[in-house]
Amino acid sequence: MAQSIIVQPGTKVKLKDYDPDYTGDFKNKAEAQKVLNSMQSQMKELQELLYAENKRSVLIILQAMDTGGKDGTIKNVMAG
């Protein structure tokens, strides 16, 4: 099931409309990790440009119960 994860400015968001088990087109964790590794340097460069511009920023929303892996996800994604 394809699911848009981009929210347009001014749009109201209802988290109940999003499947928490959604994994995109990835078949397994190893495949996702490979793509993440290849994109981390690009993410770092783009974040530095946004920071220097001082007008826009990146917002990442993680929804999970306690011990749901939010901290680990942040550390893993931003570790580049």
C-alpha positions as CSV (number, residue, x, y, z in Angstrom):
1,M,0.0,0.0,0.0
2,A,1.6,3.3,-1.1
3,Q,1.2,6.1,1.4
4,S,2.1,9.8,1.0
5,I,4.3,10.9,3.9
6,I,4.7,14.5,2.8
7,V,2.4,17.0,4.4
8,Q,1.7,20.3,2.6
9,P,2.0,23.5,4.6
10,G,-1.3,24.6,6.1
11,T,-2.7,21.1,6.0
12,K,-4.2,19.6,9.1
13,V,-2.7,16.2,10.0
14,K,-4.5,13.3,11.7
15,L,-2.1,10.7,12.8
16,K,-4.8,8.1,12.8
17,D,-4.8,8.4,9.0
18,Y,-1.3,7.0,8.8
19,D,-0.4,3.3,9.2
20,P,2.4,3.0,11.8
21,D,3.6,-0.2,10.2
22,Y,4.2,1.5,6.8
23,T,7.7,0.8,5.5
24,G,7.6,2.3,2.0
25,D,9.0,0.1,-0.7
26,F,11.5,-1.6,1.5
27,K,11.3,-5.4,1.8
28,N,13.6,-5.7,4.8
29,K,15.7,-3.7,7.3
30,A,19.0,-4.5,5.4
31,E,17.6,-2.9,2.2
32,A,16.5,0.2,4.1
33,Q,19.9,0.5,5.9
34,K,21.7,0.4,2.6
35,V,19.7,3.2,1.2
36,L,20.0,5.2,4.4
37,N,23.8,4.8,4.4
38,S,24.0,6.2,0.8
39,M,21.8,9.2,1.7
40,Q,23.3,10.3,5.0
41,S,25.9,12.6,3.5
42,Q,23.4,14.2,1.2
43,M,21.0,14.7,4.2
44,K,23.9,16.4,6.1
45,E,24.7,18.7,3.3
46,L,21.1,19.7,2.8
47,Q,20.6,20.3,6.5
48,E,23.7,22.6,6.6
49,L,22.2,24.6,3.7
50,L,18.9,25.0,5.5
51,Y,20.7,26.0,8.7
52,A,22.8,28.6,6.9
53,E,19.7,30.0,5.1
54,N,18.1,30.5,8.6
55,K,14.6,30.5,7.0
56,R,13.5,26.9,6.7
57,S,14.1,23.7,8.7
58,V,13.5,20.0,8.6
59,L,10.7,18.6,10.8
60,I,10.7,14.8,11.5
61,I,7.8,13.4,13.4
62,L,8.2,10.0,15.1
63,Q,5.2,8.5,16.7
64,A,5.6,5.5,19.0
65,M,4.8,4.2,22.5
66,D,7.4,4.4,25.2
67,T,10.4,2.1,24.3
68,G,9.1,2.2,20.7
69,G,12.5,3.0,19.3
70,K,12.3,6.7,18.7
71,D,15.7,7.5,20.3
72,G,17.4,4.7,18.4
73,T,15.8,5.9,15.1
74,I,17.1,9.4,15.6
75,K,20.6,8.2,16.5
76,N,20.7,5.9,13.5
77,V,19.3,8.3,10.9
78,M,21.3,11.3,12.0
79,A,24.5,9.5,12.7
80,G,26.0,10.3,9.3
